[in-house]
Amino acid sequence: MRTLVDIGDPEVKALDRLAQREKMSRAALIRKAIDDFLARNNADSEAEAFGLWGDRKIDGLAYQENMRGEW
């Protein structure tokens, strides 16, 4: 999919220097940056949620039944 994005001249020049140094096209460099950004943000979300219940003293099912009992 093609997407139109406005990028300032200083950023384009910096991307071009980096792309030349990495021997990649500008488009490939931007795709890699997006992939890295998405992977980092997805991993953070999963890591933040992992083990949240572990420190609680009550069983998760017992807690759920108790909460539903209040309805």
Contacts in CASP RR format, 6 or more apart in sequence:
PFRMAT RR
TARGET T0000
AUTHOR 0000-0000-0000
METHOD contacts of the structure
MODEL  1
MRTLVDIGDPEVKALDRLAQREKMSRAALIRKAIDDFLARNNADSEAEAF
GLWGDRKIDGLAYQENMRGEW
7 15 0 8 1.000
12 26 0 8 1.000
15 26 0 8 1.000
15 29 0 8 1.000
15 30 0 8 1.000
16 26 0 8 1.000
18 29 0 8 1.000
19 25 0 8 1.000
19 26 0 8 1.000
19 28 0 8 1.000
19 29 0 8 1.000
22 29 0 8 1.000
24 32 0 8 1.000
53 60 0 8 1.000
56 63 0 8 1.000
END
